[in-house]
């Protein structure tokens, strides 16, 4: 089977699936009894890119695998009502075998959640060691999550998505940096056009903090299958105003220009 990361690259994923299909033809008996899963983030924290869920579902039907979708960063962000990737792309949730996510981000609590068909969830409850042997979420935090979702509304997510696009446009106008990530993503990775190094980015962040702009370089683990170039990761939230964003981007541009 395949045990690799595709990093959101659909061409790379398709190539891996084609190679696996060729192996399966050589051993069809084993292929018939082998379960395959694709585990992916909905919104990639290391790039700010959004997974092409319709394409994944198309590949799922062709190559026969199950999709586990991690919506830690896309739930409470994407979609008219903040329901994540399935709402964003308007696809049937039944095409995704399990949706999981952390409640530490848009919900401001701890722990995580798992969503799926009643059959899948019953299976997890009965056989999941983490459910059987670990402590349940404290009632206070469960209540916090329910209350947080009471604030979810189309106006909130429309504002957030508008601010994400506004920030992307403002950052893209700076000639000294490159911006990666989907315009609708609240996470923006910026890199210097010239002299992009961890040391230079750290120095920029330190100067920015001394001038009232709190930013920090992104952290990557050393064992990344797809190593990332050093970057500064910025995050947009719905409490910001366009004036605040414009001021922050302008100050960032001045700091970078002053160091060139």
C-alpha positions in Angstrom: 0.0 0.0 0.0 0.9 3.7 -0.1 2.4 5.2 3.0 3.3 8.7 1.9 2.4 12.4 2.1 0.9 14.1 -1.0 1.0 17.6 0.5 -2.2 18.6 -1.3 -0.6 18.1 -4.8 -3.3 16.3 -6.8 -1.0 15.4 -9.6 1.4 13.8 -7.2 -1.5 11.9 -5.5 -2.9 10.7 -8.8 0.6 9.4 -9.8 0.9 7.5 -6.5 -2.6 6.0 -6.9 -1.8 4.9 -10.5 1.3 3.2 -9.3 -0.6 1.4 -6.6 -3.3 0.4 -9.1 -0.6 -1.2 -11.3 0.6 -3.2 -8.2 -2.9 -4.3 -7.4 -3.3 -5.8 -10.9 -0.4 -8.0 -10.2 -1.9 -9.2 -6.9 -5.7 -8.8 -7.2 -6.4 -11.2 -4.4 -4.6 -9.1 -1.9 -6.0 -5.9 -3.4 -9.6 -7.1 -2.8 -9.1 -7.4 1.0 -6.9 -4.4 1.5 -8.5 -1.3 3.1 -7.0 2.0 2.0 -7.3 5.4 3.6 -6.4 8.9 2.6 -5.9 11.3 5.5 -5.8 15.0 4.6 -6.1 18.4 6.2 -8.9 20.5 4.9 -6.8 23.7 5.2 -3.1 23.0 5.2 -1.5 24.8 8.1 2.0 24.7 6.5 0.9 26.3 3.2 -2.5 28.0 3.8 -3.8 26.0 0.8 -7.3 24.5 0.7 -7.7 20.8 -0.3 -9.5 20.2 -3.6 -12.2 18.0 -2.0 -14.3 17.5 -5.2 -11.2 16.1 -6.9 -10.4 13.9 -3.9 -13.9 12.4 -4.0 -13.5 11.8 -7.8 -10.3 9.9 -7.0 -11.9 8.1 -4.2 -14.6 6.6 -6.4 -12.0 5.7 -9.1 -9.3 4.1 -6.8 -11.5 2.9 -4.0 -10.2 4.4 -0.8 -11.7 6.1 2.3 -11.3 9.8 3.1 -10.5 11.0 6.6 -10.6 14.8 6.6 -8.9 16.8 9.3 -10.9 20.1 9.6 -9.0 21.5 12.6 -8.3 24.7 10.7 -11.2 24.8 8.2 -14.1 24.2 10.6 -15.4 27.5 11.8 -13.6 29.2 8.8 -14.9 27.9 5.5 -18.4 27.7 4.2 -21.4 30.0 4.5 -22.1 28.7 8.1 -18.5 27.8 8.9 -19.2 24.1 8.6 -15.9 23.5 6.7 -14.8 22.0 3.5 -18.0 20.1 2.5 -20.1 23.2 2.8 -17.4 25.3 1.1 -17.5 23.1 -2.0 -21.2 22.2 -1.6 -20.5 18.4 -1.6 -22.5 15.7 0.2 -20.9 14.9 3.5 -21.6 11.3 3.0 -18.7 11.2 0.5 -16.3 11.8 3.3 -16.0 8.8 5.5 -14.8 10.6 8.6 -14.4 14.3 9.6 -12.1 15.0 12.6 -10.8 18.2 14.1 -9.3 20.0 17.0 -11.6 22.2 19.2 -8.6 24.4 20.1 -8.9 26.8 17.2 -12.2 28.3 16.1 -14.0 26.8 19.1 -11.5 28.0 21.7 -11.7 24.9 23.9 -9.7 21.7 24.2 -10.0 18.1 22.8 -11.4 17.1 19.4 -14.4 15.8 17.5 -15.1 13.1 15.0 -18.1 13.0 12.6 -19.3 10.2 10.4 -22.1 7.8 9.7 -23.9 6.3 12.7 -22.2 3.0 11.9 -18.7 4.5 11.9 -19.3 6.5 15.1 -20.7 3.4 16.9 -17.6 1.4 15.8 -15.3 4.2 17.2 -17.2 4.2 20.5 -17.0 0.5 21.0 -13.5 -0.2 19.8 -11.6 3.1 20.2 -9.1 2.7 23.1 -8.9 6.5 23.5 -12.7 6.6 24.1 -12.8 3.6 26.5 -9.7 4.2 28.6 -9.2 8.0 28.6 -11.0 10.7 30.5 -13.9 12.4 28.8 -13.9 16.1 28.0 -14.8 18.1 31.1 -18.4 19.4 31.1 -17.2 23.0 31.3 -15.3 22.7 28.0 -18.1 20.8 26.3 -20.4 23.7 27.3 -17.8 26.2 25.9 -17.9 24.4 22.5 -21.7 24.4 22.3 -21.8 28.1 23.3 -19.1 29.0 20.8 -21.1 27.3 18.0 -24.2 29.4 19.0 -22.2 32.4 17.7 -21.7 30.8 14.3 -23.7 32.8 11.7 -23.3 33.6 7.9 -22.5 37.3 8.7 -19.5 36.3 10.8 -18.1 34.0 8.2 -18.7 36.4 5.4 -16.8 39.1 7.3 -13.9 36.7 8.0 -13.6 35.5 4.4 -13.8 39.1 3.2 -10.9 40.1 5.5 -8.9 37.0 4.4 -9.2 38.2 0.8 -8.4 41.8 1.7 -5.3 40.7 3.6 -4.1 38.5 0.7 -4.5 41.5 -1.7 -2.6 43.9 0.6 0.2 41.5 1.1 0.5 40.6 -2.5 1.0 44.2 -3.3 4.4 44.2 -1.5 7.1 43.7 -4.0 9.6 42.5 -1.3 7.7 39.3 -0.4 5.8 36.4 -1.9 2.5 35.2 -0.4 1.3 31.6 -0.4 -2.1 30.3 0.6 -5.6 30.5 -0.7 -7.1 34.0 -0.7 -9.9 32.6 1.5 -7.5 31.1 4.0 -6.9 33.0 7.3 -3.3 31.6 7.3 -0.9 33.5 5.0 2.8 32.4 4.6 5.1 35.2 3.5 8.7 34.8 2.3 11.3 37.4 1.3 12.0 37.7 -2.4 15.7 38.3 -1.6 17.6 36.7 1.3 14.8 34.5 2.6 16.3 32.7 5.6 15.2 31.8 9.1 17.7 34.3 10.5 16.5 37.2 8.4 12.8 36.4 9.1 13.5 36.2 12.8 15.2 39.6 12.7 12.2 41.1 10.9 9.8 39.6 13.5 11.9 40.9 16.4 12.0 44.4 14.9 8.2 44.2 14.2 7.5 43.3 17.8 9.6 46.2 19.0 7.3 48.5 16.9 4.1 47.0 18.2 3.5 44.4 15.5 3.4 40.8 17.0 4.5 38.3 14.3 6.6 35.2 14.4 8.4 32.9 12.0 6.6 29.6 11.2 7.9 26.5 12.8 8.4 23.3 10.8 9.4 19.8 12.1 12.7 18.5 10.8 11.2 15.3 9.4 8.8 17.0 7.0 8.4 14.8 3.9 7.9 18.0 1.9 10.4 20.4 3.5 9.1 24.0 3.5 11.2 27.2 3.0 11.3 29.5 6.0 8.3 31.7 6.3 6.4 34.1 8.5 2.9 32.8 9.1 0.2 35.4 9.6 -3.3 34.7 10.8 -6.5 36.7 10.1 -9.4 36.8 12.5 -12.9 38.3 12.3 -12.2 40.9 15.1 -9.7 42.8 12.9 -10.7 45.7 10.8 -9.5 46.6 7.3 -7.8 49.7 8.8 -5.8 47.6 11.3 -4.8 45.1 8.5 -3.7 47.9 6.2 -1.6 49.5 9.0 0.0 46.2 9.9 0.9 45.4 6.2 2.2 48.9 5.7 4.4 48.7 8.8 5.7 45.2 7.8 6.6 46.5 4.3 8.5 49.5 5.8 10.5 47.1 8.1 11.4 44.8 5.2 12.3 47.8 3.0 14.5 49.2 5.8 16.6 46.0 6.0 17.2 45.7 2.2 
